[in-house]
Structures are given as C-alpha cells and as structure tokens.
C-alpha cells in the first residue's frame, strides 16, 4: 500500500512541476532583443531616401540583445503590395549592445516612383512551446529610373 501512495505523490509532484514549467515558458515576458530607435517615429534610419534599381539600400540597427538565441529573419518591401526578399542573412551577435550597418541590393521587380519601406521580421524561438516575433520598418524611400 505504501508503494502505491509513493507513486501517487510522485506523479502529482511531477505533474505540478511540468505544469509550472509550461506556465513559465508560456507567460514569462521574454525580450530577446530591444531595438533602440533614433527618434520617436520608431523606424530604422536609411542613408538615402531616393534610390535606383540596382542601388544599395543601407539601413542601421541599434539593438540590445538579451538572450543567446539567433532569430529567423524575413524581409519584405512594402508599398500597397508585399514584395518578399528571398535571401536574408541571419544575425549571430553576442549578448549586449551593438550597431549594425546593413546593406541590401534593390531588386529589379520593385515598382518605380512609389513610396516603399523595408519591413524586417525577427522570429525568436525562445523555448520549445513559444516564439517571439519582433517587426521593425525602415523609413520610406522612393525608387526612380
């Protein structure tokens, strides 16, 4: 009889322990990276606001990385339509503050004389049951011939 009681108590302790772990994973306020914006508009600054097809879009990211997890990054050019960027390199930065100067070539398929912006989505898998998405945008720019 004592063995059954021991197994019952052990099962309850393990169940409550797992419940606590899952609740912690689900509700803890993770902040894998904090983007430090230059002004109150909450956009990433770019070097030139007028570009040509084939030029390079240069933008700056000031950040504070808080956990040692590398994100999956997806990027899109956006006007009234969404134009996905096919090759976006990932970030492999140490924990702490940093500043990146990121250079991207403007692809040929984007519309001319339209206001565009680059939208960057950082997807952090912080534990087995949760991912954190952080989305930032650049300033608007115009493509000309």
DABELSUL-V733375 format. One record per pair of residues at least 24 apart in sequence whose ideal C-beta (glycine too) atoms are under 10 Angstrom apart, sorted by the first residue. I is the first residue (numbers start at 1). J is the second residue. D is the distance in Angstrom with one decimal. If there is no record, write none. Layout:
i=I j=J d=D
i=I j=J d=D
This chain:
i=21 j=127 d=9.3
i=21 j=128 d=10.0
i=21 j=129 d=9.7
i=22 j=127 d=9.5
i=22 j=128 d=9.4
i=22 j=129 d=6.8
i=22 j=130 d=9.9
i=24 j=127 d=8.8
i=25 j=126 d=8.2
i=25 j=127 d=4.5
i=25 j=128 d=7.2
i=25 j=129 d=5.3
i=25 j=130 d=5.8
i=26 j=127 d=8.8
i=26 j=129 d=6.4
i=26 j=130 d=6.3
i=27 j=130 d=9.3
i=28 j=126 d=8.5
i=28 j=127 d=8.5
i=28 j=130 d=8.6
i=29 j=132 d=9.9
i=30 j=66 d=8.2
i=30 j=67 d=7.1
i=30 j=69 d=9.2
i=30 j=124 d=7.6
i=30 j=126 d=4.7
i=30 j=127 d=8.2
i=30 j=130 d=7.4
i=30 j=131 d=9.7
i=30 j=132 d=5.5
i=31 j=64 d=9.0
i=31 j=65 d=9.9
i=31 j=66 d=5.6
i=31 j=67 d=8.3
i=31 j=124 d=9.6
i=31 j=126 d=9.7
i=31 j=132 d=8.0
i=31 j=134 d=8.9
i=32 j=65 d=7.1
i=32 j=66 d=5.9
i=32 j=67 d=4.9
i=32 j=68 d=9.3
i=32 j=69 d=5.9
i=32 j=70 d=9.6
i=32 j=71 d=7.3
i=32 j=95 d=10.0
i=32 j=122 d=7.9
i=32 j=123 d=9.9
i=32 j=124 d=4.2
i=32 j=125 d=9.5
i=32 j=126 d=6.2
i=32 j=131 d=9.9
i=32 j=132 d=5.7
i=32 j=134 d=7.5
i=33 j=61 d=9.4
i=33 j=63 d=5.4
i=33 j=64 d=7.0
i=33 j=65 d=5.0
i=33 j=66 d=6.6
i=33 j=67 d=8.2
i=33 j=69 d=9.2
i=33 j=71 d=7.6
i=33 j=91 d=8.7
i=33 j=93 d=8.7
i=33 j=95 d=9.9
i=33 j=98 d=9.9
i=33 j=122 d=6.5
i=33 j=124 d=7.4
i=33 j=132 d=8.9
i=33 j=134 d=6.3
i=33 j=136 d=9.9
i=34 j=62 d=9.5
i=34 j=63 d=6.6
i=34 j=64 d=4.5
i=34 j=65 d=8.2
i=34 j=66 d=7.0
i=34 j=97 d=9.4
i=34 j=134 d=8.9
i=35 j=61 d=6.7
i=35 j=62 d=7.1
i=35 j=63 d=5.5
i=35 j=64 d=8.4
i=35 j=120 d=9.4
i=35 j=122 d=8.7
i=35 j=134 d=7.1
i=35 j=135 d=9.8
i=35 j=136 d=5.4
i=36 j=61 d=8.7
i=36 j=62 d=4.1
i=36 j=63 d=6.4
i=36 j=64 d=6.5
i=36 j=97 d=8.0
i=36 j=98 d=9.9
i=36 j=99 d=8.8
i=37 j=61 d=9.8
i=37 j=62 d=7.6
i=37 j=136 d=8.3
i=38 j=62 d=7.2
i=38 j=139 d=10.0
i=41 j=137 d=9.5
i=41 j=139 d=7.8
i=42 j=136 d=7.9
i=42 j=137 d=8.0
i=43 j=117 d=7.7
i=43 j=118 d=9.9
i=43 j=136 d=7.6
i=43 j=137 d=5.4
i=43 j=138 d=6.1
i=43 j=139 d=5.1
i=43 j=140 d=8.3
i=44 j=100 d=10.0
i=44 j=102 d=8.7
i=44 j=117 d=9.3
i=44 j=118 d=7.9
i=44 j=120 d=7.7
i=44 j=136 d=5.8
i=44 j=137 d=6.9
i=44 j=138 d=4.6
i=44 j=139 d=7.1
i=45 j=138 d=7.7
i=45 j=139 d=6.2
i=46 j=102 d=10.0
i=46 j=117 d=9.1
i=46 j=118 d=8.2
i=46 j=138 d=5.2
i=46 j=139 d=5.1
i=46 j=140 d=8.8
i=46 j=141 d=6.0
i=47 j=101 d=8.8
i=47 j=103 d=9.3
i=47 j=139 d=10.0
i=47 j=141 d=9.6
i=48 j=141 d=7.1
i=48 j=142 d=9.8
i=49 j=115 d=9.6
i=49 j=139 d=6.8
i=49 j=140 d=7.3
i=49 j=141 d=5.0
i=49 j=142 d=6.7
i=50 j=141 d=6.8
i=50 j=142 d=5.3
i=50 j=143 d=8.1
i=50 j=144 d=6.0
i=51 j=106 d=5.6
i=51 j=110 d=9.4
i=51 j=116 d=8.9
i=51 j=141 d=5.7
i=51 j=142 d=7.3
i=51 j=143 d=5.7
i=51 j=144 d=7.5
i=52 j=106 d=7.3
i=52 j=112 d=9.1
i=52 j=143 d=6.8
i=52 j=144 d=6.0
i=52 j=145 d=7.0
i=53 j=105 d=9.5
i=53 j=106 d=5.7
i=53 j=107 d=7.7
i=53 j=108 d=5.5
i=53 j=109 d=8.9
i=53 j=110 d=7.0
i=53 j=112 d=7.6
i=53 j=143 d=6.4
i=53 j=144 d=8.9
i=53 j=145 d=7.9
i=54 j=105 d=6.8
i=54 j=106 d=6.3
i=54 j=107 d=8.7
i=54 j=108 d=7.4
i=55 j=104 d=9.9
i=55 j=105 d=7.7
i=55 j=106 d=5.3
i=55 j=141 d=9.8
i=55 j=143 d=8.5
i=55 j=144 d=9.7
i=56 j=102 d=9.9
i=56 j=103 d=5.0
i=56 j=104 d=6.7
i=56 j=105 d=5.7
i=56 j=106 d=7.1
i=57 j=102 d=8.5
i=57 j=103 d=7.4
i=57 j=104 d=4.8
i=57 j=105 d=7.7
i=57 j=106 d=5.8
i=57 j=116 d=9.2
i=57 j=118 d=6.5
i=57 j=138 d=7.5
i=57 j=141 d=7.0
i=57 j=143 d=9.9
i=58 j=101 d=6.5
i=58 j=102 d=7.2
i=58 j=103 d=5.2
i=58 j=104 d=7.9
i=58 j=138 d=9.8
i=59 j=100 d=8.9
i=59 j=101 d=8.0
i=59 j=102 d=5.6
i=59 j=103 d=8.5
i=59 j=104 d=7.9
i=59 j=118 d=6.9
i=59 j=120 d=8.7
i=59 j=136 d=9.6
i=59 j=137 d=9.8
i=59 j=138 d=4.9
i=59 j=139 d=8.0
i=59 j=141 d=9.5
i=60 j=99 d=6.6
i=60 j=100 d=6.9
i=60 j=101 d=5.7
i=60 j=102 d=7.4
i=60 j=138 d=9.4
i=61 j=91 d=8.9
i=61 j=98 d=8.3
i=61 j=99 d=7.1
i=61 j=100 d=4.7
i=61 j=101 d=8.4
i=61 j=102 d=6.4
i=61 j=120 d=8.3
i=61 j=122 d=9.9
i=61 j=136 d=7.7
i=61 j=138 d=9.7
i=62 j=97 d=7.8
i=62 j=98 d=7.7
i=62 j=99 d=5.0
i=62 j=100 d=8.2
i=63 j=91 d=8.8
i=63 j=93 d=7.7
i=63 j=96 d=9.4
i=63 j=97 d=7.2
i=63 j=98 d=5.8
i=63 j=99 d=7.6
i=63 j=100 d=7.5
i=63 j=122 d=9.5
i=63 j=134 d=9.9
i=63 j=136 d=9.7
i=64 j=95 d=8.9
i=64 j=96 d=7.1
i=64 j=97 d=5.0
i=64 j=98 d=7.9
i=65 j=91 d=8.4
i=65 j=93 d=5.4
i=65 j=94 d=7.2
i=65 j=95 d=5.3
i=65 j=96 d=6.4
i=65 j=97 d=7.9
i=65 j=98 d=7.0
i=66 j=95 d=6.6
i=66 j=96 d=8.9
i=67 j=95 d=7.0
i=67 j=124 d=7.7
i=67 j=126 d=6.8
i=67 j=132 d=9.6
i=68 j=93 d=9.4
i=68 j=94 d=7.7
i=68 j=95 d=5.7
i=69 j=95 d=9.9
i=69 j=124 d=5.4
i=69 j=125 d=6.8
i=69 j=126 d=6.1
i=69 j=127 d=9.3
i=69 j=132 d=9.1
i=70 j=122 d=9.8
i=70 j=124 d=8.2
i=70 j=125 d=9.3
i=71 j=120 d=9.9
i=71 j=121 d=8.8
i=71 j=122 d=4.2
i=71 j=123 d=5.6
i=71 j=124 d=4.9
i=71 j=125 d=8.4
i=71 j=131 d=9.5
i=71 j=132 d=8.8
i=71 j=133 d=9.3
i=71 j=134 d=7.9
i=72 j=121 d=8.6
i=72 j=122 d=7.8
i=72 j=123 d=4.4
i=72 j=124 d=8.1
i=72 j=125 d=7.8
i=72 j=131 d=8.8
i=72 j=133 d=9.8
i=73 j=120 d=6.6
i=73 j=121 d=7.0
i=73 j=122 d=5.8
i=73 j=123 d=7.5
i=74 j=119 d=8.8
i=74 j=120 d=7.7
i=74 j=121 d=4.8
i=74 j=122 d=8.6
i=74 j=123 d=7.2
i=74 j=133 d=9.8
i=74 j=135 d=9.6
i=75 j=102 d=9.7
i=75 j=104 d=7.6
i=75 j=118 d=6.1
i=75 j=119 d=6.9
i=75 j=120 d=5.2
i=75 j=121 d=7.5
i=75 j=138 d=9.8
i=76 j=117 d=9.2
i=76 j=118 d=7.3
i=76 j=119 d=4.8
i=76 j=120 d=8.2
i=76 j=121 d=7.7
i=76 j=135 d=9.8
i=76 j=137 d=9.7
i=77 j=104 d=9.5
i=77 j=106 d=8.5
i=77 j=107 d=7.9
i=77 j=109 d=9.1
i=77 j=110 d=5.8
i=77 j=111 d=9.4
i=77 j=114 d=9.7
i=77 j=116 d=5.3
i=77 j=117 d=7.5
i=77 j=118 d=5.9
i=77 j=119 d=7.8
i=77 j=138 d=9.6
i=77 j=141 d=9.6
i=77 j=143 d=9.4
i=78 j=115 d=9.7
i=78 j=116 d=6.7
i=78 j=117 d=5.6
i=78 j=118 d=7.7
i=78 j=119 d=5.3
i=78 j=137 d=7.9
i=78 j=138 d=9.9
i=78 j=140 d=9.6
i=79 j=110 d=8.3
i=79 j=111 d=6.5
i=79 j=114 d=4.6
i=79 j=115 d=6.3
i=79 j=116 d=5.1
i=79 j=117 d=8.0
i=79 j=140 d=9.1
i=79 j=143 d=9.6
i=80 j=111 d=9.3
i=80 j=114 d=8.1
i=80 j=115 d=9.6
i=81 j=110 d=9.7
i=81 j=111 d=8.1
i=81 j=114 d=9.3
i=81 j=116 d=9.9
i=82 j=119 d=8.1
i=83 j=107 d=7.6
i=83 j=109 d=6.6
i=83 j=110 d=6.0
i=83 j=111 d=8.6
i=83 j=116 d=8.2
i=83 j=118 d=9.7
i=85 j=118 d=7.9
i=85 j=119 d=9.6
i=85 j=120 d=9.1
i=88 j=120 d=8.0
i=88 j=121 d=9.5
i=90 j=122 d=9.6
i=91 j=122 d=7.9
i=102 j=138 d=9.7
i=104 j=138 d=9.8
i=106 j=141 d=9.0
i=106 j=143 d=6.7
i=110 j=143 d=5.7
i=111 j=143 d=7.1
i=112 j=142 d=8.6
i=112 j=143 d=5.1
i=112 j=144 d=6.4
i=112 j=145 d=6.1
i=113 j=142 d=6.7
i=113 j=143 d=7.0
i=113 j=144 d=6.6
i=113 j=145 d=8.4
i=114 j=140 d=9.7
i=114 j=141 d=9.8
i=114 j=142 d=7.1
i=114 j=143 d=6.8
i=115 j=140 d=4.7
i=115 j=141 d=7.5
i=115 j=142 d=5.9
i=115 j=143 d=9.3
i=116 j=140 d=6.7
i=116 j=141 d=5.9
i=116 j=142 d=7.3
i=116 j=143 d=6.6
i=117 j=141 d=7.2
